[in-house]
């Protein structure tokens, strides 16, 4: 039979603090703010990141600004 280890007071406090941080509710002012928060905490799989980079490279370049065309910039 497995014997369960009893947690010390310090370990119990650390565990409850960690759990409260994970389940802490947070309000976002906009959907964009929520997405940015989620993107910062979510790791993109390498295969998807590669496909996304390739897709972005295939996008047409935006036309130059009128002032860059005039000044040949």
C-alpha positions in Angstrom: 0.0 0.0 0.0 1.1 3.5 -0.7 1.5 5.8 2.2 0.7 9.4 1.5 3.1 12.0 2.7 1.7 14.6 5.0 2.4 18.2 4.0 4.1 20.6 6.4 2.4 23.9 7.1 4.8 25.7 4.8 4.1 23.2 1.9 0.4 23.6 2.4 0.7 27.4 2.2 2.8 27.2 -1.0 0.3 24.7 -2.6 -2.7 26.8 -1.8 -0.9 30.0 -3.0 0.0 28.2 -6.3 -3.6 27.0 -6.7 -5.0 30.5 -6.1 -2.7 32.0 -8.7 -3.9 29.5 -11.3 -7.6 30.0 -10.7 -7.4 33.8 -10.1 -10.2 35.6 -12.1 -9.2 38.4 -14.3 -11.3 41.0 -16.1 -10.3 42.2 -19.6 -11.3 45.5 -21.0 -11.6 44.1 -24.6 -11.4 40.9 -26.5 -8.1 42.0 -28.0 -6.6 42.3 -24.5 -7.8 38.8 -23.6 -6.3 37.4 -26.8 -3.0 39.1 -26.2 -2.9 37.7 -22.6 -3.7 34.3 -23.9 -1.1 34.5 -26.7 1.6 35.4 -24.1 0.8 32.3 -22.1 0.2 29.8 -24.9 3.1 28.1 -26.7 2.5 27.6 -30.4 3.5 24.2 -31.8 6.5 24.4 -34.1 4.7 22.9 -37.1 1.9 25.5 -36.8 4.4 28.3 -36.4 6.3 27.2 -39.5 3.0 27.0 -41.6 2.0 30.5 -40.3 5.4 32.0 -41.3 5.2 30.5 -44.8 1.7 31.8 -45.2 2.7 35.3 -44.1 5.6 35.2 -46.7 3.1 34.5 -49.5 1.0 37.6 -48.6 1.4 40.4 -51.2 3.4 43.4 -50.0 1.3 46.5 -49.4 1.8 49.3 -51.9 4.3 52.1 -51.1 2.9 55.2 -49.5 2.2 58.1 -51.9 4.9 60.2 -50.3 7.5 57.4 -50.7 6.6 57.1 -54.4 7.1 60.9 -54.9 10.4 61.1 -53.0 11.6 57.8 -54.5 11.9 56.5 -50.9 
